[in-house]
């Protein structure tokens, strides 16, 4: 098992000139190491890898690996919609110290069952690192069937599935068909409690960028058998989780982090500054929750 618990999906901080802010990145990693997260996840929509080239992605990975010093796993997204690019990036990620890879569903150039199986197999086999297949139908526009995922689990270094939908039935079906040694990971804060109740071994949190102790507490309380406390913490922060969906990820989380003084910078186009009315909603919520005093 690569990790069991709550992983943070880290944002990528940028400078005023839209370059990677490595000093800020190191500070963020140190904060999360001190708050007990079980793994650091790089990429996905939160990390803005879709707007970064391969050299930049590897430089982020190397910086985080250097700061983490093997204390917890570093898991990086190397799977994109281009198999050749994904294979090359996966090999580079292994050489740069990644502990595991995330292979996302190809977006825009959707394929058939045969193509999808070969796409994932090629990436996994080329890297030889432990790999997670990620299903994110909202962002990728394609829902990987449980049948395809089940067929992929025979590849020896595919160790888990990250389900990022809000479909509770999909979580149930996946856990029912997956072998016991294949991890089921929840990729959505709002599904953490339901997914854990169905046998997920952990979840990847965006909320943890601003409230790492809260995300960790939800998992810890649940696994300690204190379900009522896990629910209480979850419900107390559900409105904030929902607010982080007011605009496409990571616009709301980076906007919130800047409000809280993390200074993670802006975005790369096509992502842009958050709508002022929506940003005001988040600011009001932060004040109501006592997280910030503006």
Secondary structure as GFF3:
##gff-version 3
##sequence-region A 1 294
A	DSSP	beta_strand	5	9	.	.	.	ID=ss1
A	DSSP	alpha_helix	22	34	.	.	.	ID=ss2
A	DSSP	beta_strand	39	42	.	.	.	ID=ss3
A	DSSP	alpha_helix	44	47	.	.	.	ID=ss4
A	DSSP	three_ten_helix	49	51	.	.	.	ID=ss5
A	DSSP	alpha_helix	54	68	.	.	.	ID=ss6
A	DSSP	beta_strand	73	79	.	.	.	ID=ss7
A	DSSP	alpha_helix	83	95	.	.	.	ID=ss8
A	DSSP	beta_strand	100	104	.	.	.	ID=ss9
A	DSSP	alpha_helix	113	127	.	.	.	ID=ss10
A	DSSP	beta_strand	130	135	.	.	.	ID=ss11
A	DSSP	alpha_helix	137	140	.	.	.	ID=ss12
A	DSSP	alpha_helix	146	152	.	.	.	ID=ss13
A	DSSP	beta_strand	158	163	.	.	.	ID=ss14
A	DSSP	alpha_helix	168	177	.	.	.	ID=ss15
A	DSSP	beta_strand	183	186	.	.	.	ID=ss16
A	DSSP	three_ten_helix	189	191	.	.	.	ID=ss17
A	DSSP	alpha_helix	192	197	.	.	.	ID=ss18
A	DSSP	beta_strand	202	205	.	.	.	ID=ss19
A	DSSP	alpha_helix	208	223	.	.	.	ID=ss20
A	DSSP	alpha_helix	227	243	.	.	.	ID=ss21
A	DSSP	alpha_helix	251	259	.	.	.	ID=ss22
A	DSSP	alpha_helix	276	288	.	.	.	ID=ss23
###
